Amino acid sequence: MITNLFNRQNRSKGRHIIEIAPFNCASNYLRIFATKYKSITMTYITKEKPFSREWFKAYALIVLGAFIMAAGFVLFIDPHRIAPGGVYGIGIITHFLTKGLFAWAPEGLPIGAVGLVLNIPLTILGIKILGPKFGIKTVIGFVLSSVFIDVQHIFFGYEPLVDDMLLSSVFGGVLVGFGLGLIFKSKATSGGSDIIAMIIAKYTRLPIGQLMIYVDSTIVLLALIAFQDWKIPLYSWVVIYISGKVIDMTIQGVSYDKALFIITDKYEEVKTKIIDDLERGGTMINVKGMYSGHEKRMIFVTVSRREVHILKDYIHAIDADAFITVIDANEILGNGFKPIHESL
């Protein structure tokens, strides 16, 4: 039971909203690969007022994100035949398999065009089965991505910027992840295999993130069958991993803040230290020991990385038997941290 909220006006920075990293190791491992797709569970029809500041910001993010993602494919991923899932992974496989088959496309079918051809029916099917979850921004996002990929290939060709596949996987994953992160921040999706996973999820009740791993892994394995090279799927999974992490960083920002749960008999002294010295606020919670059954007070507080060490040293000096849990905070919103409106 929460019994006391301690903060002081003009001094405390205690009101906050916090998102804490998962505790379960297996779930966290799955989350690393699924993070690329976690935003697709929301409804993407938004109602920014046309030509408002929010409207311009959303569409600027889509254009910039699509361009950066396309650069990641064109400069680093496509030339090495790395196929990191999605419709553009299928486009890469199709491009190299059709090389020399068509006089009007001697290099192979354009990767962006293949992605667009796949995205359009998938989006129509998604709307029919799932309802209108995909707004105009999603359509603009995948159209621009396809156009940017093919236009950049016209200027840069199909030669890699660097010959090293590992370097290409790393930097390609960074650019693709950053671009997709910007698109997701605009409340759009990347379409494609996301929609396939959402349709399967509707009938199987399996988690969408898990299904996305299955769908993209299937495309990665198709690349192995098509190119007969084990390096292709291995580097493809490197791209998937890195792009997922970068998407997380792009959407949430890089945070080194920590959440602390402190159980100590010297809670009044710790409270004073937090309020007066750190100028933070927090929450006092009544708790009960599971084994001993003793009533205790637990302090919940969020602080910066530097303040963690200050607080731990102080608690150790006054109560060597204190129990402290320190958790990475992916995102903290509110007074004293990032304003809530900046995360929208």
C-alpha positions in Angstrom: 0.0 0.0 0.0 1.3 3.5 -0.9 1.1 5.6 2.2 3.2 8.7 1.5 4.3 10.6 -1.5 7.2 12.8 -0.5 8.0 15.8 -2.5 8.6 19.5 -2.0 7.3 22.2 -4.4 10.0 24.0 -6.3 12.6 21.6 -5.0 11.4 18.1 -5.6 11.4 16.5 -9.1 9.4 13.5 -8.1 6.4 13.1 -10.3 7.3 10.6 -13.0 6.2 7.9 -15.3 8.7 5.0 -15.7 9.1 2.1 -18.1 11.3 -0.6 -16.6 13.2 -3.2 -18.6 11.9 -6.8 -18.4 13.0 -8.9 -15.5 12.7 -12.3 -17.2 15.9 -13.3 -19.1 14.1 -15.4 -21.7 11.6 -12.6 -22.3 14.3 -10.1 -22.6 16.2 -12.2 -25.2 13.0 -12.5 -27.2 12.4 -8.8 -26.8 15.7 -8.0 -28.4 14.6 -9.5 -31.7 10.9 -8.5 -31.4 11.6 -4.9 -30.5 11.7 -4.0 -34.2 8.0 -4.9 -34.3 6.6 -3.9 -31.0 5.0 -0.7 -32.2 2.8 -2.5 -34.8 0.2 -3.6 -32.2 -1.2 -0.1 -31.9 -3.8 1.5 -34.2 -2.1 3.8 -36.6 -4.9 6.0 -37.8 -4.1 9.3 -36.1 -5.8 12.7 -36.3 -3.2 15.4 -36.5 -4.7 18.6 -37.8 -3.6 19.0 -41.4 -0.7 21.4 -41.8 -0.3 21.8 -38.0 3.1 21.5 -36.4 2.4 17.9 -35.4 1.3 17.1 -38.9 4.5 18.5 -40.5 6.6 16.7 -37.9 4.9 13.3 -38.5 5.4 13.5 -42.3 8.9 14.9 -42.0 9.8 11.8 -39.8 8.3 9.5 -42.4 10.2 11.1 -45.3 13.5 11.3 -43.5 13.0 7.8 -42.0 12.2 6.2 -45.4 15.2 7.9 -47.0 17.7 6.8 -44.3 16.3 3.2 -44.3 16.6 3.1 -48.0 20.3 4.2 -47.7 21.0 1.4 -45.3 19.7 -1.1 -47.8 21.3 0.4 -50.9 24.7 1.2 -49.5 25.3 -1.8 -47.2 22.7 -4.6 -47.3 21.5 -5.1 -50.9 25.0 -5.4 -52.6 26.0 -8.3 -50.2 22.6 -10.1 -50.8 21.8 -9.9 -47.1 18.1 -10.4 -46.7 17.0 -9.3 -43.2 13.4 -10.3 -43.5 10.4 -8.2 -44.6 9.2 -7.5 -48.1 12.6 -5.9 -49.0 14.3 -9.1 -48.0 12.1 -10.9 -50.5 12.9 -8.1 -53.0 16.6 -8.7 -52.6 16.2 -12.4 -53.2 14.0 -11.7 -56.2 16.4 -9.1 -57.6 19.4 -11.4 -57.7 17.5 -14.5 -58.9 16.0 -12.5 -61.9 19.3 -11.0 -63.0 19.6 -11.2 -66.8 16.1 -12.6 -67.2 14.4 -9.4 -68.4 15.8 -7.1 -71.1 14.2 -4.1 -69.4 15.8 -5.0 -66.1 19.2 -6.6 -66.8 20.4 -6.2 -63.3 17.3 -7.9 -62.0 13.8 -6.8 -60.8 14.1 -3.5 -58.8 14.1 -4.3 -55.1 11.9 -1.3 -54.1 9.3 -2.2 -56.9 9.1 -5.8 -55.7 8.6 -4.5 -52.1 5.8 -2.1 -53.3 4.1 -4.8 -55.3 4.0 -7.0 -52.2 3.0 -4.3 -49.8 -0.1 -3.1 -51.7 -2.0 -6.4 -51.7 -0.8 -7.1 -48.1 -2.2 -3.8 -46.9 -5.5 -4.3 -48.7 -5.7 -7.8 -47.2 -4.8 -6.4 -43.8 -7.6 -3.8 -44.0 -10.1 -6.5 -45.0 -9.2 -8.9 -42.2 -8.0 -6.6 -39.4 -10.0 -3.5 -40.1 -8.7 0.0 -40.9 -5.6 -0.1 -38.7 -3.3 1.2 -41.4 -3.6 4.9 -42.0 -2.4 7.0 -44.9 0.9 7.5 -43.2 1.7 3.8 -43.4 0.9 3.8 -47.1 3.1 6.8 -47.7 5.8 5.3 -45.6 6.2 2.1 -47.7 5.7 3.9 -51.0 8.4 6.3 -50.2 10.7 3.6 -48.9 10.3 1.7 -52.2 10.8 4.8 -54.3 13.9 5.9 -52.3 15.5 2.4 -52.6 15.1 2.2 -56.4 16.2 5.9 -56.9 19.2 5.5 -54.8 20.2 2.3 -56.7 20.0 4.4 -59.9 22.6 6.8 -58.4 24.8 4.3 -56.5 24.3 1.1 -58.4 24.6 -2.3 -56.7 28.2 -2.1 -55.5 28.8 -2.1 -51.8 30.2 1.0 -50.0 32.5 -1.3 -48.1 33.5 -4.9 -49.1 33.5 -6.2 -45.5 30.2 -7.9 -44.9 30.3 -7.6 -41.1 30.9 -3.8 -41.4 28.1 -3.6 -43.9 25.8 -5.6 -41.6 26.6 -3.3 -38.6 26.2 0.0 -40.4 23.3 -1.2 -42.6 21.5 -2.3 -39.4 22.1 1.1 -37.8 20.7 3.0 -40.8 17.7 0.7 -41.3 17.0 0.7 -37.5 17.2 4.5 -37.3 15.0 5.0 -40.3 12.4 2.6 -39.1 12.5 4.2 -35.7 11.7 7.5 -37.2 8.8 6.0 -39.1 7.5 4.3 -35.9 7.8 7.6 -34.1 5.3 9.1 -36.6 2.8 6.4 -35.6 3.2 4.6 -38.9 4.4 1.0 -39.6 6.7 -0.5 -42.1 3.8 -2.7 -43.5 4.8 -5.9 -45.3 5.6 -8.9 -43.1 4.2 -6.9 -40.1 0.8 -7.4 -41.6 1.3 -11.1 -42.2 2.2 -11.5 -38.5 -0.9 -9.5 -37.4 -3.2 -11.7 -39.6 -1.7 -14.9 -38.2 -1.9 -13.5 -34.7 -5.6 -12.9 -35.1 -6.3 -16.6 -35.8 -3.6 -18.2 -33.6 -3.4 -15.9 -30.6 0.4 -16.0 -30.7 2.3 -12.9 -29.8 3.0 -10.6 -32.8 6.6 -10.1 -31.9 7.2 -13.8 -31.8 5.4 -14.3 -35.1 7.5 -11.5 -36.7 10.6 -13.5 -35.7 9.1 -16.6 -37.4 8.1 -14.7 -40.6 11.4 -12.9 -41.0 13.4 -16.0 -40.1 11.5 -17.8 -42.9 12.6 -15.1 -45.4 16.2 -15.4 -44.1 16.2 -19.1 -44.7 14.7 -18.6 -48.2 17.8 -16.5 -48.9 20.0 -19.4 -47.7 18.2 -21.7 -50.1 18.4 -19.2 -53.0 22.1 -18.2 -52.6 23.5 -21.5 -51.1 25.7 -19.4 -48.7 25.6 -19.8 -44.9 27.0 -16.3 -44.5 23.8 -14.8 -45.8 21.5 -15.9 -43.0 24.1 -15.3 -40.3 24.7 -11.7 -41.4 21.0 -11.2 -41.9 20.4 -12.0 -38.2 23.1 -9.6 -37.3 21.2 -6.9 -39.2 17.9 -7.8 -37.5 19.5 -7.7 -34.1 21.2 -4.3 -34.6 18.3 -2.7 -36.3 16.0 -3.8 -33.4 18.3 -2.2 -30.8 18.6 1.0 -32.8 14.8 1.2 -33.2 14.6 1.0 -29.4 17.1 3.8 -29.0 15.5 6.0 -31.6 12.0 5.7 -30.2 12.9 5.9 -26.5 16.2 7.7 -26.6 19.3 6.6 -24.8 18.6 6.6 -21.0 21.1 5.9 -18.2 18.6 6.6 -15.5 17.9 4.1 -12.8 14.9 3.0 -10.7 15.7 2.1 -7.1 13.6 0.1 -4.6 15.1 0.6 -1.1 14.2 -1.3 2.0 15.9 0.1 5.1 15.2 0.8 8.8 16.8 4.2 8.2 14.1 5.3 5.7 13.7 8.8 7.3 17.4 9.5 6.8 17.3 8.2 3.2 14.2 10.2 2.5 16.0 13.4 3.7 19.0 12.6 1.6 16.9 12.2 -1.5 14.9 15.3 -1.0 17.5 17.7 0.4 20.7 16.6 -1.3 19.6 15.0 -4.5 16.5 17.3 -4.9 14.5 14.3 -6.0 11.1 13.0 -5.0 9.9 9.5 -4.6 7.3 7.2 -3.2 7.1 5.6 0.3 5.4 2.2 0.2 4.3 0.0 3.1 5.6 -3.6 2.6 5.7 -6.8 4.5 8.5 -9.4 4.5 7.4 -12.7 2.9 9.5 -14.8 5.3 9.7 -12.7 8.5 6.3 -11.1 8.2 7.8 -7.8 9.5 6.3 -4.6 8.4 8.7 -2.4 6.5 8.9 0.8 4.5 10.1 0.7 1.0 11.3 3.8 -1.0 10.8 3.9 -4.7 12.9 6.6 -6.4 14.3 7.3 -9.9 17.6 9.0 -10.2 20.4 9.6 -12.7 23.4 7.2 -13.0 25.6 9.5 -11.0 23.1 9.8 -8.2 22.8 6.1 -7.9 26.4 5.9 -6.5 25.9 8.8 -4.2 22.7 7.2 -2.8 24.2 3.7 -2.5 27.3 5.0 -0.7 25.1 7.0 1.8 22.8 4.0 2.5 25.8 1.7 3.0 27.2 4.2 5.6 24.1 4.4 7.7 22.6 0.9 7.2 24.8 -1.9 6.1 21.8 -4.3 6.2 19.7 -2.3 3.8 18.2 -4.0 0.7 18.5 -2.1 -2.6 17.3 -3.2 -6.0 18.6 -1.1 -9.0 16.8 -1.4 -12.3 17.6 0.1 -15.7 14.9 2.5 -16.7 14.3 2.5 -20.4 12.3 5.7 -20.2 11.3 8.2 -17.5 8.8 10.8 -18.3 7.7 13.7 -16.0 9.0 16.5 -13.9 12.8 16.4 -13.5 13.2 14.1 -16.4 12.0 14.1 -20.1 8.7 16.0 -20.5 5.8 13.7 -21.4 5.0 15.7 -24.6 8.4 14.9 -26.0 7.6 11.2 -26.1 4.4 11.5 -28.0 
